[in-house]
Amino acid sequence: MKGRGNPWGTGAESPPPRVPTLKEVAREAGVSTSAVSFALNNRPGVSDATRRRVIAVADRLGRRTGPGSGGGPGDERSRAIGMVLARPAGSLGVEAFFLQVVSGIQAGLAPHDHALVFQMVDDIEAECDLYRRWWAEGRVDGVIVVDPRVSDPRPEVLAALRMPAVVVGAMEAPGTARPGNGPVPTTTYGRRARLSNLWADDAGAMELIIQHLYDLGHRRIAHMAGPPGLAHTARRIAALRSTARRLGLDHTVSVTTDFSDHQGVRAARRLLSGPMCPTALICHNEVMAVAAAGVATERGLRIPQDVSIVSWEDSAICRTFHPRITALSREPGAFGHRAATEVLSLLAGSEPRCLQDPLPRLEPRESVGPPPSPEMPAQRTAS
């Protein structure tokens, strides 16, 4: 019979031995706690000699070794996919597109009993540190990476960890060959990398918009872009310039913003205040498109008679605003679902690959029309 006040009873019964902590194993082995977790979970990141030393110390101290023993979940698979966003917290609710992508990811993971682990951080360095910690502790089986950067360090970090990952958005620099569809070249991040890339053709989409505006007679076109440093911002700006050169347009400009309506208002005021203000504005998202429309109204400009407005992203805002906003139409939920399917394929042993999302279509609405007639020169044939 168990004694009162002693949950373990009396006599021969005794409490189970205390399990040593990761810090205790690390101190005894002379390594970091992350190295202990890598070694005990049999994950890449430590040498064979270090792994043997850590396992020997853990066995001597009485800590269980094998999958899940390094601080992570008790099963070899956590059944969780990580996603990190290095943006200001206030920006999360601005873009309907991003929220629909996340919804598509959830829809792709749920039938396979995987959960999405989402976290926001201050910067890319913190994001890379979080990947290392998640992988060392067995918190996630893989990750979906968003917002590729120019000179992005994250693919190299993930390749070194051999962490299954899908990068959403093209990773190549502006001016280089588009990745297409097919296997990821083993020379890109090494043969042991488990990194797929789901990308959209930003350059092709920009060419589609510019050609549409050009055919209507627009010759002065401005672009209210996203944050500098993002790869898709750089590609869209580069595509605007190259398409303008091809069509002989001398009055095109891009202004970077932080996605928000506040900076959208500021950019639109700057663009619509000069003597040679643009006759068409291409806005990074629907929030900035509405902000630009508000600035046009305060300047006494009519839409589309004086200035045309195009949104890069479509949503209910574009369809219900007056006048309805011309936008690129794509399926963000399906885009997220494809990302989830691809990361699950990597977990199942498939080879990393490049996958191109279908080129969006331009949905013409009432916010776009010919430029003001005094500004409309004779049409020229695009080469």
Stockholm file with secondary structure:
# STOCKHOLM 1.0

chainA/1-383         MKGRGNPWGTGAESPPPRVPTLKEVAREAGVSTSAVSFALNNRPGVSDATRRRVIAVADRLGRRTGPGSGGGPGDERSRAIGMVLARPAGSLGVEAFFLQVVSGIQAGLAPHDHALVFQMVDDIEAECDLYRRWWAEGRVDGVIVVDPRVSDPRPEVLAALRMPAVVVGAMEAPGTARPGNGPVPTTTYGRRARLSNLWADDAGAMELIIQHLYDLGHRRIAHMAGPPGLAHTARRIAALRSTARRLGLDHTVSVTTDFSDHQGVRAARRLLSGPMCPTALICHNEVMAVAAAGVATERGLRIPQDVSIVSWEDSAICRTFHPRITALSREPGAFGHRAATEVLSLLAGSEPRCLQDPLPRLEPRESVGPPPSPEMPAQRTAS
#=GR chainA/1-383 SS CCCTTCTTCSTTCCCCCCCCCHHHHHHHHTSCHHHHHHHHTTCSSSCHHHHHHHHHHHHHHTCCCSTTCSSSCSSSCCCEEEEEECSCGGGTTTCHHHHHHHHHHHHHHGGGTCEEEEEECSSHHHHHHHHHHHHHHTCCSEEEECSCBTTCSHHHHHHHHTCCEEEESCCSCTTSCCCCSEECCHHHHCTTCCEEEEECCHHHHHHHHHHHHHHHTCCEEEEEECCTTBHHHHHHHHHHHHHHHHHTCCEEEEEECCSSHHHHHHHHHHHTSSTTCCSEEEESSHHHHHHHHHHHHHTTCCTTTTCEEEESSCCHHHHHSSSCCEEEECCHHHHHHHHHHHHHHHHTTCCCEEEECCCCEEECCTTCCCCCGGGCCCCCCCC
#=GC SS_cons         CCCTTCTTCSTTCCCCCCCCCHHHHHHHHTSCHHHHHHHHTTCSSSCHHHHHHHHHHHHHHTCCCSTTCSSSCSSSCCCEEEEEECSCGGGTTTCHHHHHHHHHHHHHHGGGTCEEEEEECSSHHHHHHHHHHHHHHTCCSEEEECSCBTTCSHHHHHHHHTCCEEEESCCSCTTSCCCCSEECCHHHHCTTCCEEEEECCHHHHHHHHHHHHHHHTCCEEEEEECCTTBHHHHHHHHHHHHHHHHHTCCEEEEEECCSSHHHHHHHHHHHTSSTTCCSEEEESSHHHHHHHHHHHHHTTCCTTTTCEEEESSCCHHHHHSSSCCEEEECCHHHHHHHHHHHHHHHHTTCCCEEEECCCCEEECCTTCCCCCGGGCCCCCCCC
//
